[in-house]
Amino acid sequence: MDLNSYIATVLFGYLLVVGRIGSAMMFLPGFGEAQIPVRARLSFALVLCLALYPVVPVVAGAPNTPTAMFLLLMAEITVGVWIGVTARILLSAMDFAGYQVGQVSGLANAFGPSLGSFEGATLVATLLLIATVALIFVTDTHHIILRGMMESYAVFPPGVIFAGDLAKQIVHAGSKSLYIGASIAAPFFVMGVILNLGMGLANRMMPQLPVFFVAAAMLIAVGLFILGVAAPSMIHHWLGEFSSWFGLFRF
């Protein structure tokens, strides 16, 4: 192999690593947050790909035709985007849980700032999302994310796309995210049913009682108390589910 062929192979291999890992970094929780400037995310992704390139199994040589090169690069980008989007779908469980908590406990505010993954996320969802992203780095879960991206080459060899499996796992991730979000918010559902039932019975016994004002204050107070007590367990449960998926790279 002459020098030109060697340089072309090295550059194309690095481009393939950027295609998969760089695409995933644009969506991964913690690394691909919208609050981080795009240039900072892009610079970090390029440096990380350069650091991981020597230990990542890529093709031994560049394809001979531009069409083959393009198809191989598109395959790597597709797998990278799938990894990032699937992880982002799992993170949306905290958004969903926070939205439900805000609605049940009366903490939702349409005029509050939204830092979640979708419009209309409540302040509670924003709080849970920021806390979860922070604890991803505090608990070294980002190491599991990086290891999972490297192990993805064993599951999806370069240039190979299992379209049916990718679509199936996206659907599975959506159902898993909904289940995690509902299970995290379950204590607040119970709280809402019990308090509203109690206030309804109190209103039947004392019609002159201003139920709306009393119930609103009670819901907010009890909701804040339960949130303060249950928030660590809620985030810990999500981190465990996320680590189990990304660590094994499958559900």
Buried (B, 14 or more C-beta within 10 A) or exposed (E): EEEEEEEBBEEBBBBBBBBBBBBBBBBBBBBBBEEEEEEEBBEBBBEBBEEBBEEBEBBEEBBEEEEEBEBBBEBBBBBBBBBBBBBBBBBBBBBBBBBBBBBBBBBBEEEBEBBBBEEEBBBBBBBBBBBBBEBBEEBEBBEBBBEBBBBBBEBBBBBEBEEEEBEEBEEBBBEBBBEBBBBBBEBBEEBBEEBBEEBEEBBEEEEEBEBEEEBBEBBEEBBBEBBEEBBEEBBEBBBEBBBEBBBEBEE
